């Protein structure tokens, strides 16, 4: 707790700083936050209305929930 940062947030109990960019800025929205971690030229930048990944990729929700379950498991407690 309090020792992580990045796309998974800060895990310090304060959700207001979970969107902290690599530069230390706190972004108010998901698009600006995600774009701060985007590799130049690797994919298009997100616009202000981030698409719902579960609609565009059927089955993603289940895979994402299974992958995120690892973060809630004993290895990260």
Biopython code that builds the backbone (N, CA, C, O; Angstrom):
import numpy as np
from Bio.PDB.StructureBuilder import StructureBuilder

atoms = [
    (1, "UNK", "N", (0.833, -1.182, 0.000)),
    (1, "UNK", "CA", (0.000, 0.000, 0.000)),
    (1, "UNK", "C", (0.887, 1.259, 0.000)),
    (1, "UNK", "O", (1.844, 1.360, 0.767)),
    (2, "UNK", "N", (0.547, 2.199, -0.868)),
    (2, "UNK", "CA", (1.297, 3.452, -0.936)),
    (2, "UNK", "C", (2.633, 3.361, -1.637)),
    (2, "UNK", "O", (3.381, 4.338, -1.666)),
    (3, "UNK", "N", (2.954, 2.193, -2.212)),
    (3, "UNK", "CA", (4.251, 2.029, -2.862)),
    (3, "UNK", "C", (4.135, 1.780, -4.361)),
    (3, "UNK", "O", (5.138, 1.484, -5.011)),
    (4, "UNK", "N", (2.944, 1.893, -4.919)),
    (4, "UNK", "CA", (2.757, 1.669, -6.355)),
    (4, "UNK", "C", (2.228, 2.939, -6.998)),
    (4, "UNK", "O", (1.684, 3.820, -6.331)),
    (5, "UNK", "N", (2.402, 3.009, -8.308)),
    (5, "UNK", "CA", (1.806, 4.081, -9.092)),
    (5, "UNK", "C", (1.809, 3.647, -10.540)),
    (5, "UNK", "O", (2.517, 2.713, -10.919)),
    (6, "UNK", "N", (1.032, 4.314, -11.332)),
    (6, "UNK", "CA", (0.932, 3.949, -12.737)),
    (6, "UNK", "C", (-0.496, 3.655, -13.125)),
    (6, "UNK", "O", (-1.430, 4.195, -12.531)),
    (7, "UNK", "N", (-0.676, 2.806, -14.115)),
    (7, "UNK", "CA", (-2.011, 2.509, -14.616)),
    (7, "UNK", "C", (-2.896, 1.834, -13.583)),
    (7, "UNK", "O", (-4.120, 1.863, -13.718)),
    (8, "UNK", "N", (-2.322, 1.234, -12.564)),
    (8, "UNK", "CA", (-3.112, 0.592, -11.510)),
    (8, "UNK", "C", (-3.444, 1.555, -10.374)),
    (8, "UNK", "O", (-4.072, 1.144, -9.398)),
    (9, "UNK", "N", (-3.050, 2.800, -10.467)),
    (9, "UNK", "CA", (-3.330, 3.773, -9.417)),
    (9, "UNK", "C", (-2.226, 3.810, -8.379)),
    (9, "UNK", "O", (-1.140, 3.269, -8.588)),
    (10, "UNK", "N", (-2.515, 4.454, -7.254)),
    (10, "UNK", "CA", (-1.520, 4.634, -6.205)),
    (10, "UNK", "C", (-1.712, 3.680, -5.026)),
    (10, "UNK", "O", (-0.781, 3.469, -4.248)),
    (11, "UNK", "N", (-2.893, 3.110, -4.884)),
    (11, "UNK", "CA", (-3.213, 2.167, -3.809)),
    (11, "UNK", "C", (-2.820, 2.726, -2.448)),
    (11, "UNK", "O", (-2.191, 2.053, -1.631)),
    (12, "UNK", "N", (-3.214, 3.985, -2.229)),
    (12, "UNK", "CA", (-2.922, 4.599, -0.937)),
    (12, "UNK", "C", (-4.199, 4.986, -0.189)),
    (12, "UNK", "O", (-4.138, 5.682, 0.825)),
    (13, "UNK", "N", (-5.352, 4.537, -0.685)),
    (13, "UNK", "CA", (-6.613, 4.850, -0.028)),
    (13, "UNK", "C", (-7.218, 6.173, -0.454)),
    (13, "UNK", "O", (-8.329, 6.499, -0.037)),
    (14, "UNK", "N", (-6.516, 6.943, -1.275)),
    (14, "UNK", "CA", (-7.008, 8.240, -1.740)),
    (14, "UNK", "C", (-7.241, 8.154, -3.242)),
    (14, "UNK", "O", (-6.299, 8.276, -4.024)),
    (15, "UNK", "N", (-8.481, 7.947, -3.648)),
    (15, "UNK", "CA", (-8.786, 7.793, -5.066)),
    (15, "UNK", "C", (-8.569, 9.075, -5.866)),
    (15, "UNK", "O", (-8.517, 9.027, -7.095)),
    (16, "UNK", "N", (-8.442, 10.202, -5.202)),
    (16, "UNK", "CA", (-8.254, 11.464, -5.924)),
    (16, "UNK", "C", (-6.921, 11.522, -6.659)),
    (16, "UNK", "O", (-6.787, 12.293, -7.609)),
    (17, "UNK", "N", (-5.931, 10.732, -6.249)),
    (17, "UNK", "CA", (-4.633, 10.779, -6.923)),
    (17, "UNK", "C", (-4.339, 9.519, -7.737)),
    (17, "UNK", "O", (-3.196, 9.298, -8.136)),
    (18, "UNK", "N", (-5.352, 8.694, -7.986)),
    (18, "UNK", "CA", (-5.131, 7.469, -8.750)),
    (18, "UNK", "C", (-4.768, 7.727, -10.207)),
    (18, "UNK", "O", (-4.134, 6.881, -10.837)),
    (19, "UNK", "N", (-5.150, 8.862, -10.748)),
    (19, "UNK", "CA", (-4.823, 9.193, -12.140)),
    (19, "UNK", "C", (-3.556, 10.052, -12.213)),
    (19, "UNK", "O", (-3.511, 11.020, -12.972)),
    (20, "UNK", "N", (-2.539, 9.708, -11.439)),
    (20, "UNK", "CA", (-1.267, 10.428, -11.471)),
    (20, "UNK", "C", (-0.434, 9.941, -12.658)),
    (20, "UNK", "O", (-0.199, 8.743, -12.812)),
    (21, "UNK", "N", (0.004, 10.875, -13.488)),
    (21, "UNK", "CA", (0.767, 10.544, -14.688)),
    (21, "UNK", "C", (2.237, 10.312, -14.347)),
    (21, "UNK", "O", (2.664, 10.603, -13.230)),
    (22, "UNK", "N", (3.010, 9.794, -15.293)),
    (22, "UNK", "CA", (4.446, 9.611, -15.044)),
    (22, "UNK", "C", (5.158, 10.923, -14.687)),
    (22, "UNK", "O", (6.195, 10.915, -14.023)),
    (23, "UNK", "N", (4.590, 12.043, -15.134)),
    (23, "UNK", "CA", (5.191, 13.345, -14.826)),
    (23, "UNK", "C", (4.780, 13.873, -13.460)),
    (23, "UNK", "O", (5.287, 14.903, -13.015)),
    (24, "UNK", "N", (3.858, 13.170, -12.784)),
    (24, "UNK", "CA", (3.410, 13.600, -11.463)),
    (24, "UNK", "C", (2.159, 14.444, -11.477)),
    (24, "UNK", "O", (1.701, 14.870, -10.417)),
    (25, "UNK", "N", (1.581, 14.706, -12.658)),
    (25, "UNK", "CA", (0.333, 15.462, -12.745)),
    (25, "UNK", "C", (-0.836, 14.536, -12.423)),
    (25, "UNK", "O", (-0.776, 13.341, -12.711)),
    (26, "UNK", "N", (-1.890, 15.074, -11.831)),
    (26, "UNK", "CA", (-3.100, 14.294, -11.573)),
    (26, "UNK", "C", (-4.142, 14.715, -12.597)),
    (26, "UNK", "O", (-4.588, 15.863, -12.607)),
    (27, "UNK", "N", (-4.526, 13.782, -13.458)),
    (27, "UNK", "CA", (-5.506, 14.054, -14.504)),
    (27, "UNK", "C", (-6.914, 13.833, -13.983)),
    (27, "UNK", "O", (-7.142, 12.909, -13.202)),
    (28, "UNK", "N", (-7.868, 14.666, -14.401)),
    (28, "UNK", "CA", (-9.247, 14.507, -13.925)),
    (28, "UNK", "C", (-10.028, 13.415, -14.644)),
    (28, "UNK", "O", (-11.042, 12.942, -14.130)),
    (29, "UNK", "N", (-9.567, 13.005, -15.833)),
    (29, "UNK", "CA", (-10.324, 12.026, -16.601)),
    (29, "UNK", "C", (-9.471, 10.900, -17.138)),
    (29, "UNK", "O", (-8.246, 11.003, -17.209)),
    (30, "UNK", "N", (-10.142, 9.817, -17.517)),
    (30, "UNK", "CA", (-9.451, 8.609, -17.956)),
    (30, "UNK", "C", (-8.697, 8.805, -19.270)),
    (30, "UNK", "O", (-7.611, 8.248, -19.433)),
    (31, "UNK", "N", (-9.242, 9.579, -20.212)),
    (31, "UNK", "CA", (-8.598, 9.727, -21.516)),
    (31, "UNK", "C", (-7.233, 10.406, -21.385)),
    (31, "UNK", "O", (-6.244, 9.906, -21.920)),
    (32, "UNK", "N", (-7.169, 11.519, -20.693)),
    (32, "UNK", "CA", (-5.896, 12.233, -20.524)),
    (32, "UNK", "C", (-4.902, 11.377, -19.742)),
    (32, "UNK", "O", (-3.707, 11.381, -20.039)),
    (33, "UNK", "N", (-5.392, 10.649, -18.750)),
    (33, "UNK", "CA", (-4.533, 9.774, -17.963)),
    (33, "UNK", "C", (-3.958, 8.661, -18.839)),
    (33, "UNK", "O", (-2.751, 8.421, -18.822)),
    (34, "UNK", "N", (-4.805, 7.987, -19.595)),
    (34, "UNK", "CA", (-4.342, 6.895, -20.459)),
    (34, "UNK", "C", (-3.384, 7.415, -21.519)),
    (34, "UNK", "O", (-2.386, 6.758, -21.817)),
    (35, "UNK", "N", (-3.662, 8.571, -22.089)),
    (35, "UNK", "CA", (-2.780, 9.135, -23.109)),
    (35, "UNK", "C", (-1.399, 9.460, -22.555)),
    (35, "UNK", "O", (-0.420, 9.448, -23.301)),
    (36, "UNK", "N", (-1.302, 9.747, -21.270)),
    (36, "UNK", "CA", (-0.003, 10.042, -20.655)),
    (36, "UNK", "C", (0.902, 8.817, -20.648)),
    (36, "UNK", "O", (2.125, 8.953, -20.610)),
    (37, "UNK", "N", (0.315, 7.622, -20.683)),
    (37, "UNK", "CA", (1.089, 6.381, -20.682)),
    (37, "UNK", "C", (1.244, 5.785, -22.077)),
    (37, "UNK", "O", (1.912, 4.765, -22.243)),
    (38, "UNK", "N", (0.639, 6.406, -23.072)),
    (38, "UNK", "CA", (0.640, 5.872, -24.434)),
    (38, "UNK", "C", (2.022, 6.008, -25.046)),
    (38, "UNK", "O", (2.653, 7.060, -24.946)),
    (39, "UNK", "N", (2.492, 4.938, -25.681)),
    (39, "UNK", "CA", (3.759, 4.986, -26.408)),
    (39, "UNK", "C", (3.520, 5.733, -27.720)),
    (39, "UNK", "O", (2.587, 5.409, -28.454)),
    (40, "UNK", "N", (4.337, 6.706, -28.013)),
    (40, "UNK", "CA", (4.167, 7.520, -29.219)),
    (40, "UNK", "C", (4.082, 6.637, -30.457)),
    (40, "UNK", "O", (4.963, 5.814, -30.709)),
    (41, "UNK", "N", (3.016, 6.816, -31.222)),
    (41, "UNK", "CA", (2.849, 6.091, -32.463)),
    (41, "UNK", "C", (2.346, 4.670, -32.314)),
    (41, "UNK", "O", (2.025, 4.033, -33.317)),
    (42, "UNK", "N", (2.265, 4.152, -31.101)),
    (42, "UNK", "CA", (1.846, 2.760, -30.905)),
    (42, "UNK", "C", (0.352, 2.573, -31.139)),
    (42, "UNK", "O", (-0.075, 1.529, -31.634)),
    (43, "UNK", "N", (-0.431, 3.566, -30.790)),
    (43, "UNK", "CA", (-1.877, 3.496, -30.985)),
    (43, "UNK", "C", (-2.416, 4.924, -30.980)),
    (43, "UNK", "O", (-1.749, 5.836, -30.492)),
    (44, "UNK", "N", (-3.612, 5.122, -31.517)),
    (44, "UNK", "CA", (-4.163, 6.477, -31.542)),
    (44, "UNK", "C", (-4.502, 6.970, -30.138)),
    (44, "UNK", "O", (-4.862, 6.187, -29.259)),
    (45, "UNK", "N", (-4.383, 8.266, -29.946)),
    (45, "UNK", "CA", (-4.731, 8.865, -28.654)),
    (45, "UNK", "C", (-6.231, 8.748, -28.423)),
    (45, "UNK", "O", (-7.018, 8.785, -29.368)),
    (46, "UNK", "N", (-6.614, 8.609, -27.172)),
    (46, "UNK", "CA", (-8.027, 8.578, -26.825)),
    (46, "UNK", "C", (-8.593, 9.985, -26.890)),
    (46, "UNK", "O", (-7.925, 10.950, -26.520)),
    (47, "UNK", "N", (-9.811, 10.095, -27.355)),
    (47, "UNK", "CA", (-10.507, 11.366, -27.344)),
    (47, "UNK", "C", (-11.142, 11.578, -25.981)),
    (47, "UNK", "O", (-10.981, 10.748, -25.087)),
    (48, "UNK", "N", (-11.867, 12.686, -25.811)),
    (48, "UNK", "CA", (-12.454, 12.969, -24.502)),
    (48, "UNK", "C", (-13.488, 11.937, -24.062)),
    (48, "UNK", "O", (-13.677, 11.735, -22.862)),
    (49, "UNK", "N", (-14.146, 11.295, -24.985)),
    (49, "UNK", "CA", (-15.120, 10.258, -24.634)),
    (49, "UNK", "C", (-14.504, 8.893, -24.875)),
    (49, "UNK", "O", (-14.594, 8.367, -25.985)),
    (50, "UNK", "N", (-13.892, 8.320, -23.880)),
    (50, "UNK", "CA", (-13.220, 7.024, -24.042)),
    (50, "UNK", "C", (-14.250, 5.952, -24.379)),
    (50, "UNK", "O", (-15.302, 5.882, -23.742)),
    (51, "UNK", "N", (-13.960, 5.120, -25.372)),
    (51, "UNK", "CA", (-14.902, 4.059, -25.730)),
    (51, "UNK", "C", (-14.982, 2.995, -24.640)),
    (51, "UNK", "O", (-14.036, 2.793, -23.878)),
    (52, "UNK", "N", (-16.109, 2.330, -24.581)),
    (52, "UNK", "CA", (-16.303, 1.247, -23.628)),
    (52, "UNK", "C", (-15.671, -0.009, -24.206)),
    (52, "UNK", "O", (-16.195, -0.552, -25.179)),
    (53, "UNK", "N", (-14.563, -0.494, -23.645)),
    (53, "UNK", "CA", (-13.872, -1.651, -24.218)),
    (53, "UNK", "C", (-14.714, -2.916, -24.212)),
    (53, "UNK", "O", (-14.495, -3.807, -25.033)),
    (54, "UNK", "N", (-15.668, -3.007, -23.306)),
    (54, "UNK", "CA", (-16.490, -4.214, -23.238)),
    (54, "UNK", "C", (-17.450, -4.300, -24.426)),
    (54, "UNK", "O", (-17.828, -5.399, -24.832)),
    (55, "UNK", "N", (-17.842, -3.169, -24.980)),
    (55, "UNK", "CA", (-18.731, -3.186, -26.147)),
    (55, "UNK", "C", (-17.975, -3.513, -27.420)),
    (55, "UNK", "O", (-18.490, -4.220, -28.285)),
    (56, "UNK", "N", (-16.775, -3.012, -27.539)),
    (56, "UNK", "CA", (-15.992, -3.226, -28.747)),
    (56, "UNK", "C", (-15.338, -4.588, -28.835)),
    (56, "UNK", "O", (-15.004, -5.045, -29.928)),
    (57, "UNK", "N", (-15.153, -5.237, -27.709)),
    (57, "UNK", "CA", (-14.472, -6.532, -27.667)),
    (57, "UNK", "C", (-15.268, -7.504, -26.803)),
    (57, "UNK", "O", (-15.012, -7.624, -25.605)),
    (58, "UNK", "N", (-16.237, -8.204, -27.409)),
    (58, "UNK", "CA", (-17.033, -9.152, -26.624)),
    (58, "UNK", "C", (-16.140, -10.175, -25.907)),
    (58, "UNK", "O", (-15.185, -10.695, -26.484)),
    (59, "UNK", "N", (-16.460, -10.441, -24.678)),
    (59, "UNK", "CA", (-15.680, -11.392, -23.884)),
    (59, "UNK", "C", (-14.568, -10.738, -23.095)),
    (59, "UNK", "O", (-13.966, -11.373, -22.229)),
    (60, "UNK", "N", (-14.285, -9.473, -23.380)),
    (60, "UNK", "CA", (-13.192, -8.786, -22.682)),
    (60, "UNK", "C", (-13.480, -8.606, -21.205)),
    (60, "UNK", "O", (-12.569, -8.686, -20.381)),
    (61, "UNK", "N", (-14.722, -8.366, -20.864)),
    (61, "UNK", "CA", (-15.062, -8.126, -19.467)),
    (61, "UNK", "C", (-14.670, -9.329, -18.607)),
    (61, "UNK", "O", (-14.059, -9.175, -17.550)),
    (62, "UNK", "N", (-15.026, -10.517, -19.069)),
    (62, "UNK", "CA", (-14.713, -11.724, -18.307)),
    (62, "UNK", "C", (-13.203, -11.919, -18.192)),
    (62, "UNK", "O", (-12.702, -12.254, -17.118)),
    (63, "UNK", "N", (-12.475, -11.711, -19.291)),
    (63, "UNK", "CA", (-11.004, -11.857, -19.245)),
    (63, "UNK", "C", (-10.379, -10.812, -18.335)),
    (63, "UNK", "O", (-9.448, -11.109, -17.586)),
    (64, "UNK", "N", (-10.888, -9.592, -18.399)),
    (64, "UNK", "CA", (-10.351, -8.526, -17.557)),
    (64, "UNK", "C", (-10.621, -8.802, -16.079)),
    (64, "UNK", "O", (-9.746, -8.603, -15.237)),
    (65, "UNK", "N", (-11.826, -9.259, -15.768)),
    (65, "UNK", "CA", (-12.144, -9.558, -14.375)),
    (65, "UNK", "C", (-11.272, -10.695, -13.842)),
    (65, "UNK", "O", (-10.849, -10.666, -12.686)),
    (66, "UNK", "N", (-11.005, -11.697, -14.683)),
    (66, "UNK", "CA", (-10.144, -12.798, -14.260)),
    (66, "UNK", "C", (-8.710, -12.315, -14.028)),
    (66, "UNK", "O", (-8.063, -12.719, -13.062)),
    (67, "UNK", "N", (-8.217, -11.447, -14.924)),
    (67, "UNK", "CA", (-6.854, -10.928, -14.783)),
    (67, "UNK", "C", (-6.742, -10.023, -13.557)),
    (67, "UNK", "O", (-5.744, -10.073, -12.837)),
    (68, "UNK", "N", (-7.755, -9.203, -13.320)),
    (68, "UNK", "CA", (-7.718, -8.294, -12.176)),
    (68, "UNK", "C", (-7.898, -9.031, -10.853)),
    (68, "UNK", "O", (-7.500, -8.531, -9.800)),
    (69, "UNK", "N", (-8.494, -10.214, -10.908)),
    (69, "UNK", "CA", (-8.659, -11.001, -9.678)),
    (69, "UNK", "C", (-7.306, -11.305, -9.054)),
    (69, "UNK", "O", (-7.199, -11.450, -7.837)),
    (70, "UNK", "N", (-6.279, -11.402, -9.881)),
    (70, "UNK", "CA", (-4.924, -11.658, -9.366)),
    (70, "UNK", "C", (-4.497, -10.500, -8.459)),
    (70, "UNK", "O", (-3.854, -10.718, -7.433)),
    (71, "UNK", "N", (-4.857, -9.270, -8.840)),
    (71, "UNK", "CA", (-4.484, -8.105, -8.019)),
    (71, "UNK", "C", (-5.188, -8.106, -6.667)),
    (71, "UNK", "O", (-4.705, -7.501, -5.711)),
    (72, "UNK", "N", (-6.315, -8.778, -6.591)),
    (72, "UNK", "CA", (-7.052, -8.825, -5.335)),
    (72, "UNK", "C", (-6.678, -10.080, -4.523)),
    (72, "UNK", "O", (-7.179, -10.273, -3.415)),
    (73, "UNK", "N", (-5.821, -10.910, -5.061)),
    (73, "UNK", "CA", (-5.435, -12.160, -4.413)),
    (73, "UNK", "C", (-4.355, -11.982, -3.364)),
    (73, "UNK", "O", (-3.927, -10.862, -3.087)),
    (74, "UNK", "N", (-3.919, -13.079, -2.786)),
    (74, "UNK", "CA", (-2.949, -13.057, -1.691)),
    (74, "UNK", "C", (-1.588, -12.467, -2.071)),
    (74, "UNK", "O", (-0.887, -11.950, -1.201)),
    (75, "UNK", "N", (-1.204, -12.531, -3.325)),
    (75, "UNK", "CA", (0.103, -12.001, -3.726)),
    (75, "UNK", "C", (0.212, -10.492, -3.506)),
    (75, "UNK", "O", (1.311, -9.967, -3.326)),
    (76, "UNK", "N", (-0.929, -9.797, -3.520)),
    (76, "UNK", "CA", (-0.914, -8.328, -3.368)),
    (76, "UNK", "C", (-1.540, -7.862, -2.070)),
    (76, "UNK", "O", (-1.872, -6.685, -1.935)),
    (77, "UNK", "N", (-1.707, -8.754, -1.118)),
    (77, "UNK", "CA", (-2.320, -8.331, 0.159)),
    (77, "UNK", "C", (-1.267, -7.861, 1.130)),
    (77, "UNK", "O", (-1.592, -7.469, 2.251)),
]
sb = StructureBuilder()
sb.init_structure("model")
sb.init_model(0)
sb.init_chain("A")
sb.init_seg("    ")
for serial, (resi, resn, name, xyz) in enumerate(atoms, 1):
    if name == "N":
        sb.init_residue(resn, " ", resi, " ")
    sb.init_atom(name, np.array(xyz, "f"), 0.0, 1.0, " ", f" {name:<3s}", serial, name[0])
structure = sb.get_structure()
